[in-house]
Amino acid sequence: MCQNVGTWGRRTWNKKSAGLSYCCGLQNTLSLSIITKNSILRTVPRCVPVLYRRAHCISSLREIAREEIGKIKDSGTWKSERVITSKQGSLITVVGHQQLEILNFCSNNYLGLASHPHIIAAAQAALQKYGAGLSSVRFICGTQDIHKELEHKIANFHGRDDAILYPSCFDANAGIFEVLLTDRDAVFSDELNHASIIDGLRLCKARKHRYLHLNMSDLEQRLREEKNARLKLIVTDGVFSMDGDIAPLDKICELGDKYNALVFVDEAHATGFFGKTGRGTEEYHNIIGKVDIINSTLGKAMGGASGGYTTGPKELIDLLRQRGRPYLFSNSLPPPVVAAGIKAFDIVLNSNNLAERLRHNTKRFRDAMTKAGFTIGGSDHPICPVMLYEERLASVFADEMLARGIYVIGFSYPVVPNGKTRIRVQLSTSHSDEDIDKAVNVFVEVGKKLDVIS
Ligand code: PLP
């Protein structure tokens, strides 16, 4: 039988063949099998013509996918996408609801820059001057002066030596650990870190310690136990995207000092607006400069287009340019996106007004919702999870909200753990007081209708 078969239990799934394993044989007599979690679903004899076998395999593939989809739907965690027909902003239009002006409370557009006129103008100018894209990775012929300008701006903003751009923060997280850590090293990761960190860590060979969420004594215990590592690296989200809770970075850095460990933080939900001047979780904890490596995104507060980065010691950035696979093997950021990023940093560097307005909006929403009887997760952050706990309730709740002109989304497994379903509200600078009050009123109306509050 085929040798190239992966097993789910041991996670040695053969990615190349994406579940279709194959044996070598005569061109027209290849044997094809579909592997499911537990068994080989179908094996088509070698003598059957290739075209027939392909159709046969595809129908098996459809069957497997349909089965999985059925399970997802039965569990109430199916995620359907709503289609927006306007720019991203606090006021949007949505297919199927054109008659309504929809207030958007679920984007990461924290500073309202996604459709800011200065950002759009900068992107348009870059499109004219530099074109749509580079048709190249950075090291071949994909680096323009604006890519270097943005990297310098990012490094200066964070007060670090240098920065490296990636197509996304997911890529920045997927690429860094494999480059930095070997089997002589050890990594300590908060159990609720973002999926991209989890995937990035899977790719590296370091010894892995998963510490309990935000639990400093568990982290310390694991640091104490880990002897003989060449490098120790503590890895955490600055702000956890599902819960809006904040890593105790001050304590993490103290432990880093005590046990000789480096500290890495993902600032996707902090850069540009969190901390007094938007420098992020380090600034929030008053420890600017203590963290060793920062990854973050341009796809949320900083213009909302796309792009991610690592900023830190020069030698690390130099090494990532040589070895970081998502950097070496994926296209350069498009010039309009780069120009939007540069403009976003300029806006944040020039004034603190947007971040202050966001703090005001966050407090207004959190206070009113708590007073109305809802349980709101996290603290101090514009991510406000309205806890509902039940899968089906969350999706019905979100539909009822949309029908009344408030766009929010239910978050269920696998995005959050089973039984921790919530509607994640996110505040933006672009919301007015009236917008927030309207959203709270609608939450109260729907909450009473669905017996969430009395
Ligand atoms: N890190 C965190 C904590 C995130 O929440 C996200 C996005 O959801 C990412 C990384 C990935 O960012 P990007 O959209 O730039 O890939």
Residues whose N, C-alpha, C, O or C-beta is under 5 A from the ligand:
A	BS01	PLP	S168 C169 F170 H194 S196 D237 V239 S241 D266 A268 T297 G299 G307 G308
